[in-house]
Amino acid sequence: AAMRPVLKKHGMLTRDPRMKERKKPGLKRARKAPQYTKR
């Protein structure tokens, strides 16, 4: 466990939770909605 402080310093111990948002029904992608039409 001698490497632990070195790993911690470089941020290798914390998991990055940033992921692609899931696709929602009725939407093209996670946030992109289909193009709006007036009629």
PDBQT receptor file of N, H, CA, C and O in Angstrom, charges set to zero:
ATOM      1  N   ALA A   1       0.825  -1.223   0.000  1.00  0.00    +0.000 N 
ATOM      2  CA  ALA A   1       0.000   0.000   0.000  1.00  0.00    +0.000 C 
ATOM      3  C   ALA A   1       0.852   1.263   0.000  1.00  0.00    +0.000 C 
ATOM      4  O   ALA A   1       0.368   2.351   0.310  1.00  0.00    +0.000 OA
ATOM      5  N   ALA A   2       2.113   1.109  -0.348  1.00  0.00    +0.000 N 
ATOM      6  H   ALA A   2       2.507   0.225  -0.600  1.00  0.00    +0.000 HD
ATOM      7  CA  ALA A   2       3.022   2.262  -0.383  1.00  0.00    +0.000 C 
ATOM      8  C   ALA A   2       2.695   3.193  -1.550  1.00  0.00    +0.000 C 
ATOM      9  O   ALA A   2       3.014   4.381  -1.519  1.00  0.00    +0.000 OA
ATOM     10  N   MET A   3       2.059   2.638  -2.574  1.00  0.00    +0.000 N 
ATOM     11  H   MET A   3       1.800   1.672  -2.600  1.00  0.00    +0.000 HD
ATOM     12  CA  MET A   3       1.723   3.426  -3.764  1.00  0.00    +0.000 C 
ATOM     13  C   MET A   3       0.461   4.262  -3.583  1.00  0.00    +0.000 C 
ATOM     14  O   MET A   3       0.200   5.169  -4.373  1.00  0.00    +0.000 OA
ATOM     15  N   ARG A   4      -0.331   3.959  -2.539  1.00  0.00    +0.000 N 
ATOM     16  H   ARG A   4      -0.119   3.222  -1.898  1.00  0.00    +0.000 HD
ATOM     17  CA  ARG A   4      -1.631   4.604  -2.349  1.00  0.00    +0.000 C 
ATOM     18  C   ARG A   4      -1.592   6.140  -2.352  1.00  0.00    +0.000 C 
ATOM     19  O   ARG A   4      -2.384   6.762  -3.060  1.00  0.00    +0.000 OA
ATOM     20  N   PRO A   5      -0.684   6.772  -1.573  1.00  0.00    +0.000 N 
ATOM     21  CA  PRO A   5      -0.651   8.248  -1.604  1.00  0.00    +0.000 C 
ATOM     22  C   PRO A   5      -0.310   8.793  -2.989  1.00  0.00    +0.000 C 
ATOM     23  O   PRO A   5      -0.797   9.852  -3.385  1.00  0.00    +0.000 OA
ATOM     24  N   VAL A   6       0.527   8.063  -3.718  1.00  0.00    +0.000 N 
ATOM     25  H   VAL A   6       0.922   7.202  -3.396  1.00  0.00    +0.000 HD
ATOM     26  CA  VAL A   6       0.899   8.490  -5.072  1.00  0.00    +0.000 C 
ATOM     27  C   VAL A   6      -0.310   8.410  -6.004  1.00  0.00    +0.000 C 
ATOM     28  O   VAL A   6      -0.553   9.318  -6.799  1.00  0.00    +0.000 OA
ATOM     29  N   LEU A   7      -1.061   7.316  -5.896  1.00  0.00    +0.000 N 
ATOM     30  H   LEU A   7      -0.863   6.579  -5.250  1.00  0.00    +0.000 HD
ATOM     31  CA  LEU A   7      -2.259   7.151  -6.721  1.00  0.00    +0.000 C 
ATOM     32  C   LEU A   7      -3.303   8.205  -6.381  1.00  0.00    +0.000 C 
ATOM     33  O   LEU A   7      -3.950   8.762  -7.268  1.00  0.00    +0.000 OA
ATOM     34  N   LYS A   8      -3.459   8.473  -5.092  1.00  0.00    +0.000 N 
ATOM     35  H   LYS A   8      -2.933   8.021  -4.372  1.00  0.00    +0.000 HD
ATOM     36  CA  LYS A   8      -4.443   9.455  -4.632  1.00  0.00    +0.000 C 
ATOM     37  C   LYS A   8      -4.108  10.846  -5.169  1.00  0.00    +0.000 C 
ATOM     38  O   LYS A   8      -4.991  11.609  -5.561  1.00  0.00    +0.000 OA
ATOM     39  N   LYS A   9      -2.800  11.158  -5.178  1.00  0.00    +0.000 N 
ATOM     40  H   LYS A   9      -2.083  10.539  -4.860  1.00  0.00    +0.000 HD
ATOM     41  CA  LYS A   9      -2.359  12.464  -5.654  1.00  0.00    +0.000 C 
ATOM     42  C   LYS A   9      -2.730  12.665  -7.123  1.00  0.00    +0.000 C 
ATOM     43  O   LYS A   9      -3.072  13.769  -7.547  1.00  0.00    +0.000 OA
ATOM     44  N   HIS A  10      -2.656  11.585  -7.883  1.00  0.00    +0.000 N 
ATOM     45  H   HIS A  10      -2.378  10.688  -7.539  1.00  0.00    +0.000 HD
ATOM     46  CA  HIS A  10      -2.964  11.683  -9.311  1.00  0.00    +0.000 C 
ATOM     47  C   HIS A  10      -4.437  11.429  -9.619  1.00  0.00    +0.000 C 
ATOM     48  O   HIS A  10      -4.829  11.411 -10.786  1.00  0.00    +0.000 OA
ATOM     49  N   GLY A  11      -5.262  11.230  -8.579  1.00  0.00    +0.000 N 
ATOM     50  H   GLY A  11      -4.943  11.245  -7.631  1.00  0.00    +0.000 HD
ATOM     51  CA  GLY A  11      -6.703  11.061  -8.764  1.00  0.00    +0.000 C 
ATOM     52  C   GLY A  11      -7.079   9.738  -9.404  1.00  0.00    +0.000 C 
ATOM     53  O   GLY A  11      -8.015   9.682 -10.201  1.00  0.00    +0.000 OA
ATOM     54  N   MET A  12      -6.358   8.661  -9.065  1.00  0.00    +0.000 N 
ATOM     55  H   MET A  12      -5.598   8.707  -8.417  1.00  0.00    +0.000 HD
ATOM     56  CA  MET A  12      -6.638   7.358  -9.657  1.00  0.00    +0.000 C 
ATOM     57  C   MET A  12      -7.583   6.521  -8.790  1.00  0.00    +0.000 C 
ATOM     58  O   MET A  12      -8.015   5.446  -9.207  1.00  0.00    +0.000 OA
ATOM     59  N   LEU A  13      -7.903   7.003  -7.598  1.00  0.00    +0.000 N 
ATOM     60  H   LEU A  13      -7.553   7.876  -7.259  1.00  0.00    +0.000 HD
ATOM     61  CA  LEU A  13      -8.710   6.194  -6.680  1.00  0.00    +0.000 C 
ATOM     62  C   LEU A  13     -10.195   6.530  -6.772  1.00  0.00    +0.000 C 
ATOM     63  O   LEU A  13     -11.044   5.679  -6.508  1.00  0.00    +0.000 OA
ATOM     64  N   THR A  14     -10.511   7.786  -7.152  1.00  0.00    +0.000 N 
ATOM     65  H   THR A  14      -9.821   8.478  -7.367  1.00  0.00    +0.000 HD
ATOM     66  CA  THR A  14     -11.926   8.152  -7.242  1.00  0.00    +0.000 C 
ATOM     67  C   THR A  14     -12.434   7.844  -8.643  1.00  0.00    +0.000 C 
ATOM     68  O   THR A  14     -11.795   8.194  -9.635  1.00  0.00    +0.000 OA
ATOM     69  N   ARG A  15     -13.597   7.182  -8.718  1.00  0.00    +0.000 N 
ATOM     70  H   ARG A  15     -14.116   6.897  -7.912  1.00  0.00    +0.000 HD
ATOM     71  CA  ARG A  15     -14.204   6.797  -9.986  1.00  0.00    +0.000 C 
ATOM     72  C   ARG A  15     -14.946   7.995 -10.581  1.00  0.00    +0.000 C 
ATOM     73  O   ARG A  15     -15.695   8.680  -9.884  1.00  0.00    +0.000 OA
ATOM     74  N   ASP A  16     -14.733   8.239 -11.866  1.00  0.00    +0.000 N 
ATOM     75  H   ASP A  16     -14.125   7.682 -12.433  1.00  0.00    +0.000 HD
ATOM     76  CA  ASP A  16     -15.412   9.346 -12.544  1.00  0.00    +0.000 C 
ATOM     77  C   ASP A  16     -16.825   8.907 -12.948  1.00  0.00    +0.000 C 
ATOM     78  O   ASP A  16     -16.963   8.037 -13.808  1.00  0.00    +0.000 OA
ATOM     79  N   PRO A  17     -17.871   9.481 -12.357  1.00  0.00    +0.000 N 
ATOM     80  CA  PRO A  17     -19.230   9.006 -12.633  1.00  0.00    +0.000 C 
ATOM     81  C   PRO A  17     -19.862   9.590 -13.903  1.00  0.00    +0.000 C 
ATOM     82  O   PRO A  17     -21.013   9.290 -14.220  1.00  0.00    +0.000 OA
ATOM     83  N   ARG A  18     -19.093  10.439 -14.641  1.00  0.00    +0.000 N 
ATOM     84  H   ARG A  18     -18.158  10.682 -14.383  1.00  0.00    +0.000 HD
ATOM     85  CA  ARG A  18     -19.673  11.066 -15.832  1.00  0.00    +0.000 C 
ATOM     86  C   ARG A  18     -19.899  10.021 -16.921  1.00  0.00    +0.000 C 
ATOM     87  O   ARG A  18     -18.961   9.363 -17.369  1.00  0.00    +0.000 OA
ATOM     88  N   MET A  19     -21.157   9.878 -17.340  1.00  0.00    +0.000 N 
ATOM     89  H   MET A  19     -21.920  10.412 -16.975  1.00  0.00    +0.000 HD
ATOM     90  CA  MET A  19     -21.514   8.907 -18.382  1.00  0.00    +0.000 C 
ATOM     91  C   MET A  19     -22.501   9.557 -19.338  1.00  0.00    +0.000 C 
ATOM     92  O   MET A  19     -23.054  10.622 -19.062  1.00  0.00    +0.000 OA
ATOM     93  N   LYS A  20     -22.707   8.890 -20.471  1.00  0.00    +0.000 N 
ATOM     94  H   LYS A  20     -22.257   8.025 -20.694  1.00  0.00    +0.000 HD
ATOM     95  CA  LYS A  20     -23.698   9.348 -21.426  1.00  0.00    +0.000 C 
ATOM     96  C   LYS A  20     -25.081   9.122 -20.812  1.00  0.00    +0.000 C 
ATOM     97  O   LYS A  20     -25.371   8.050 -20.282  1.00  0.00    +0.000 OA
ATOM     98  N   GLU A  21     -25.927  10.152 -20.892  1.00  0.00    +0.000 N 
ATOM     99  H   GLU A  21     -25.691  11.023 -21.323  1.00  0.00    +0.000 HD
ATOM    100  CA  GLU A  21     -27.282  10.049 -20.354  1.00  0.00    +0.000 C 
ATOM    101  C   GLU A  21     -28.080   9.038 -21.179  1.00  0.00    +0.000 C 
ATOM    102  O   GLU A  21     -27.875   8.920 -22.387  1.00  0.00    +0.000 OA
ATOM    103  N   ARG A  22     -28.987   8.314 -20.529  1.00  0.00    +0.000 N 
ATOM    104  H   ARG A  22     -29.154   8.410 -19.547  1.00  0.00    +0.000 HD
ATOM    105  CA  ARG A  22     -29.747   7.281 -21.244  1.00  0.00    +0.000 C 
ATOM    106  C   ARG A  22     -30.749   7.894 -22.216  1.00  0.00    +0.000 C 
ATOM    107  O   ARG A  22     -31.219   9.012 -22.009  1.00  0.00    +0.000 OA
ATOM    108  N   LYS A  23     -31.072   7.158 -23.277  1.00  0.00    +0.000 N 
ATOM    109  H   LYS A  23     -30.690   6.249 -23.445  1.00  0.00    +0.000 HD
ATOM    110  CA  LYS A  23     -32.045   7.618 -24.265  1.00  0.00    +0.000 C 
ATOM    111  C   LYS A  23     -33.442   7.521 -23.679  1.00  0.00    +0.000 C 
ATOM    112  O   LYS A  23     -33.794   6.522 -23.052  1.00  0.00    +0.000 OA
ATOM    113  N   LYS A  24     -34.253   8.585 -23.889  1.00  0.00    +0.000 N 
ATOM    114  H   LYS A  24     -33.968   9.397 -24.398  1.00  0.00    +0.000 HD
ATOM    115  CA  LYS A  24     -35.618   8.589 -23.375  1.00  0.00    +0.000 C 
ATOM    116  C   LYS A  24     -36.614   8.373 -24.510  1.00  0.00    +0.000 C 
ATOM    117  O   LYS A  24     -36.390   8.852 -25.622  1.00  0.00    +0.000 OA
ATOM    118  N   PRO A  25     -37.713   7.657 -24.251  1.00  0.00    +0.000 N 
ATOM    119  CA  PRO A  25     -38.720   7.450 -25.289  1.00  0.00    +0.000 C 
ATOM    120  C   PRO A  25     -39.374   8.776 -25.698  1.00  0.00    +0.000 C 
ATOM    121  O   PRO A  25     -39.648   9.625 -24.850  1.00  0.00    +0.000 OA
ATOM    122  N   GLY A  26     -39.619   8.947 -26.986  1.00  0.00    +0.000 N 
ATOM    123  H   GLY A  26     -39.397   8.258 -27.676  1.00  0.00    +0.000 HD
ATOM    124  CA  GLY A  26     -40.213  10.183 -27.480  1.00  0.00    +0.000 C 
ATOM    125  C   GLY A  26     -39.178  11.236 -27.828  1.00  0.00    +0.000 C 
ATOM    126  O   GLY A  26     -39.513  12.265 -28.416  1.00  0.00    +0.000 OA
ATOM    127  N   LEU A  27     -37.934  10.992 -27.475  1.00  0.00    +0.000 N 
ATOM    128  H   LEU A  27     -37.662  10.156 -26.998  1.00  0.00    +0.000 HD
ATOM    129  CA  LEU A  27     -36.844  11.907 -27.799  1.00  0.00    +0.000 C 
ATOM    130  C   LEU A  27     -35.869  11.201 -28.731  1.00  0.00    +0.000 C 
ATOM    131  O   LEU A  27     -35.748   9.976 -28.724  1.00  0.00    +0.000 OA
ATOM    132  N   LYS A  28     -35.169  12.017 -29.545  1.00  0.00    +0.000 N 
ATOM    133  H   LYS A  28     -35.267  13.012 -29.551  1.00  0.00    +0.000 HD
ATOM    134  CA  LYS A  28     -34.216  11.439 -30.499  1.00  0.00    +0.000 C 
ATOM    135  C   LYS A  28     -33.016  10.853 -29.764  1.00  0.00    +0.000 C 
ATOM    136  O   LYS A  28     -32.583   9.736 -30.048  1.00  0.00    +0.000 OA
ATOM    137  N   ARG A  29     -32.484  11.627 -28.809  1.00  0.00    +0.000 N 
ATOM    138  H   ARG A  29     -32.836  12.534 -28.579  1.00  0.00    +0.000 HD
ATOM    139  CA  ARG A  29     -31.359  11.177 -27.984  1.00  0.00    +0.000 C 
ATOM    140  C   ARG A  29     -31.713  11.448 -26.530  1.00  0.00    +0.000 C 
ATOM    141  O   ARG A  29     -32.888  11.583 -26.188  1.00  0.00    +0.000 OA
ATOM    142  N   ALA A  30     -30.702  11.528 -25.674  1.00  0.00    +0.000 N 
ATOM    143  H   ALA A  30     -29.747  11.418 -25.951  1.00  0.00    +0.000 HD
ATOM    144  CA  ALA A  30     -30.950  11.755 -24.251  1.00  0.00    +0.000 C 
ATOM    145  C   ALA A  30     -31.712  13.068 -24.020  1.00  0.00    +0.000 C 
ATOM    146  O   ALA A  30     -32.631  13.120 -23.203  1.00  0.00    +0.000 OA
ATOM    147  N   ARG A  31     -31.319  14.143 -24.754  1.00  0.00    +0.000 N 
ATOM    148  H   ARG A  31     -30.573  14.102 -25.418  1.00  0.00    +0.000 HD
ATOM    149  CA  ARG A  31     -31.971  15.442 -24.564  1.00  0.00    +0.000 C 
ATOM    150  C   ARG A  31     -32.533  16.039 -25.844  1.00  0.00    +0.000 C 
ATOM    151  O   ARG A  31     -33.457  16.851 -25.804  1.00  0.00    +0.000 OA
ATOM    152  N   LYS A  32     -31.965  15.629 -26.997  1.00  0.00    +0.000 N 
ATOM    153  H   LYS A  32     -31.214  14.969 -27.029  1.00  0.00    +0.000 HD
ATOM    154  CA  LYS A  32     -32.396  16.182 -28.284  1.00  0.00    +0.000 C 
ATOM    155  C   LYS A  32     -33.819  15.737 -28.604  1.00  0.00    +0.000 C 
ATOM    156  O   LYS A  32     -34.090  14.543 -28.737  1.00  0.00    +0.000 OA
ATOM    157  N   ALA A  33     -34.721  16.701 -28.724  1.00  0.00    +0.000 N 
ATOM    158  H   ALA A  33     -34.501  17.670 -28.616  1.00  0.00    +0.000 HD
ATOM    159  CA  ALA A  33     -36.110  16.396 -29.058  1.00  0.00    +0.000 C 
ATOM    160  C   ALA A  33     -36.290  16.461 -30.573  1.00  0.00    +0.000 C 
ATOM    161  O   ALA A  33     -35.535  17.161 -31.248  1.00  0.00    +0.000 OA
ATOM    162  N   PRO A  34     -37.289  15.735 -31.128  1.00  0.00    +0.000 N 
ATOM    163  CA  PRO A  34     -37.544  15.851 -32.564  1.00  0.00    +0.000 C 
ATOM    164  C   PRO A  34     -37.926  17.287 -32.931  1.00  0.00    +0.000 C 
ATOM    165  O   PRO A  34     -38.499  18.013 -32.118  1.00  0.00    +0.000 OA
ATOM    166  N   GLN A  35     -37.603  17.685 -34.161  1.00  0.00    +0.000 N 
ATOM    167  H   GLN A  35     -37.137  17.096 -34.821  1.00  0.00    +0.000 HD
ATOM    168  CA  GLN A  35     -37.792  19.075 -34.585  1.00  0.00    +0.000 C 
ATOM    169  C   GLN A  35     -39.246  19.518 -34.406  1.00  0.00    +0.000 C 
ATOM    170  O   GLN A  35     -40.181  18.801 -34.763  1.00  0.00    +0.000 OA
ATOM    171  N   TYR A  36     -39.410  20.719 -33.843  1.00  0.00    +0.000 N 
ATOM    172  H   TYR A  36     -38.651  21.301 -33.552  1.00  0.00    +0.000 HD
ATOM    173  CA  TYR A  36     -40.732  21.260 -33.554  1.00  0.00    +0.000 C 
ATOM    174  C   TYR A  36     -41.377  21.828 -34.820  1.00  0.00    +0.000 C 
ATOM    175  O   TYR A  36     -40.746  22.585 -35.557  1.00  0.00    +0.000 OA
ATOM    176  N   THR A  37     -42.633  21.460 -35.065  1.00  0.00    +0.000 N 
ATOM    177  H   THR A  37     -43.145  20.845 -34.466  1.00  0.00    +0.000 HD
ATOM    178  CA  THR A  37     -43.393  22.021 -36.194  1.00  0.00    +0.000 C 
ATOM    179  C   THR A  37     -44.659  22.671 -35.644  1.00  0.00    +0.000 C 
ATOM    180  O   THR A  37     -45.296  22.142 -34.733  1.00  0.00    +0.000 OA
ATOM    181  N   LYS A  38     -45.016  23.827 -36.210  1.00  0.00    +0.000 N 
ATOM    182  H   LYS A  38     -44.499  24.257 -36.950  1.00  0.00    +0.000 HD
ATOM    183  CA  LYS A  38     -46.193  24.541 -35.721  1.00  0.00    +0.000 C 
ATOM    184  C   LYS A  38     -47.484  23.761 -36.001  1.00  0.00    +0.000 C 
ATOM    185  O   LYS A  38     -48.375  23.698 -35.155  1.00  0.00    +0.000 OA
ATOM    186  N   ARG A  39     -47.571  23.170 -37.198  1.00  0.00    +0.000 N 
ATOM    187  H   ARG A  39     -46.847  23.222 -37.885  1.00  0.00    +0.000 HD
ATOM    188  CA  ARG A  39     -48.770  22.380 -37.529  1.00  0.00    +0.000 C 
ATOM    189  C   ARG A  39     -48.417  21.171 -38.387  1.00  0.00    +0.000 C 
ATOM    190  O   ARG A  39     -49.301  20.399 -38.758  1.00  0.00    +0.000 OA
TER     191      ARG A  39
